[in-house]
Amino acid sequence: MHPLTQIQVATAANKIDAAEALSARWLTLLQERADAGEQPTGEEKAIVRGQTGFAAQLAKEAVEILHNASGGSVIRRDVHLQRFHRHIQGFSLHALANSDVNLELQGRVLVGLEPGTVFL
């Protein structure tokens, strides 16, 4: 296996691990609020949205790295990675997973502005 491929696989694995670690933070917060019968605060919701968008972006980047490293055969229907690539592309377009939309929302709240959306 070529060293570049090894670097690509390691980079993708680290992006996935980072996304999972970030997700664990907000999943814990949401579970704690649910167990207490409480809603997260507006600020917490905005942070969760920002972290969700960032984790989705990391996952998308990981899949793109692996997809691009796979060569031309990756577009064949019987190669599972083409389906993963297509699905993550579609998922990342959804407003609740879009990194730009969610990071802007998180950033607004972090600098003391109103969220600017009712979708929290």
C-alpha positions as CSV (number, residue, x, y, z in Angstrom):
1,M,0.0,0.0,0.0
2,H,1.3,3.4,-0.9
3,P,2.3,5.8,1.9
4,L,-0.1,8.4,0.6
5,T,-3.0,6.0,1.0
6,Q,-1.9,5.3,4.6
7,I,-1.9,9.0,5.3
8,Q,-5.3,9.4,3.8
9,V,-6.7,6.5,5.8
10,A,-5.2,7.9,9.0
11,T,-6.6,11.4,8.3
12,A,-10.0,10.1,7.7
13,A,-9.9,7.9,10.8
14,N,-8.9,11.0,12.9
15,K,-11.7,13.1,11.5
16,I,-14.2,10.4,12.3
17,D,-12.8,10.1,15.9
18,A,-12.9,13.8,16.3
19,A,-16.5,13.9,15.1
20,E,-17.5,11.1,17.5
21,A,-15.8,12.8,20.4
22,L,-17.6,16.1,19.7
23,S,-20.9,14.3,19.3
24,A,-20.4,12.5,22.6
25,R,-20.2,15.9,24.4
26,W,-23.6,17.1,23.1
27,L,-25.2,13.7,23.4
28,T,-24.3,13.7,27.1
29,L,-25.7,17.2,27.5
30,L,-28.9,16.3,25.8
31,Q,-29.3,13.1,27.8
32,E,-28.7,14.9,31.1
33,R,-31.3,17.5,30.2
34,A,-33.8,14.8,29.2
35,D,-33.1,12.7,32.4
36,A,-33.8,15.9,34.4
37,G,-37.0,16.6,32.5
38,E,-35.5,19.9,31.3
39,Q,-35.0,21.6,27.9
40,P,-31.5,22.7,27.0
41,T,-31.0,26.5,27.3
42,G,-31.0,28.6,24.1
43,E,-27.2,28.9,24.3
44,E,-26.8,25.1,24.7
45,K,-29.1,24.5,21.7
46,A,-27.1,26.9,19.6
47,I,-23.8,25.2,20.7
48,V,-25.3,21.7,19.9
49,R,-26.3,22.9,16.5
50,G,-22.8,24.3,15.8
51,Q,-21.1,21.2,17.0
52,T,-23.5,19.0,15.0
53,G,-22.7,20.9,11.9
54,F,-19.0,20.7,12.6
55,A,-19.2,16.9,13.3
56,A,-21.1,16.4,10.1
57,Q,-18.5,18.4,8.2
58,L,-15.7,16.2,9.6
59,A,-17.6,13.1,8.7
60,K,-18.2,14.4,5.2
61,E,-14.5,15.2,4.8
62,A,-13.5,11.7,6.0
63,V,-15.8,10.1,3.5
64,E,-14.5,12.4,0.7
65,I,-10.9,11.5,1.5
66,L,-11.6,7.8,1.3
67,H,-13.8,8.2,-1.8
68,N,-11.1,10.2,-3.6
69,A,-8.4,7.6,-2.6
70,S,-10.4,4.8,-4.0
71,G,-9.8,5.3,-7.7
72,G,-12.3,5.1,-10.5
73,S,-13.9,1.9,-9.5
74,V,-15.5,3.6,-6.5
75,I,-18.4,4.9,-8.8
76,R,-19.6,1.3,-9.4
77,R,-23.0,0.6,-7.8
78,D,-21.7,-2.5,-6.1
79,V,-19.0,-0.5,-4.2
80,H,-20.5,0.5,-0.9
81,L,-18.3,3.6,-0.6
82,Q,-20.1,5.3,-3.5
83,R,-23.3,5.0,-1.6
84,F,-21.8,6.4,1.6
85,H,-20.3,9.3,-0.4
86,R,-23.7,10.1,-2.0
87,H,-25.5,9.9,1.3
88,I,-23.1,12.1,3.2
89,Q,-23.3,14.7,0.4
90,G,-27.1,14.7,0.7
91,F,-27.0,14.8,4.5
92,S,-24.6,17.7,4.6
93,L,-27.1,19.8,2.5
94,H,-29.8,19.5,5.2
95,A,-30.2,22.7,7.2
96,L,-29.9,21.0,10.5
97,A,-26.5,19.4,9.5
98,N,-25.1,22.2,7.3
99,S,-21.9,23.4,8.9
100,D,-22.1,27.0,7.7
101,V,-25.6,27.5,8.9
102,N,-24.9,25.9,12.3
103,L,-21.5,27.4,12.9
104,E,-22.9,30.9,12.2
105,L,-25.7,30.2,14.7
106,Q,-23.2,29.0,17.3
107,G,-20.9,31.9,16.7
108,R,-23.7,34.4,17.0
109,V,-24.5,33.1,20.5
110,L,-20.9,32.8,21.5
111,V,-20.3,36.5,20.8
112,G,-23.4,37.5,22.7
113,L,-25.8,38.1,19.8
114,E,-29.3,36.7,19.5
115,P,-29.5,33.4,17.6
116,G,-31.4,35.0,14.7
117,T,-33.6,31.9,14.2
118,V,-36.6,30.3,15.8
119,F,-35.3,26.9,14.9
120,L,-33.5,26.0,18.1
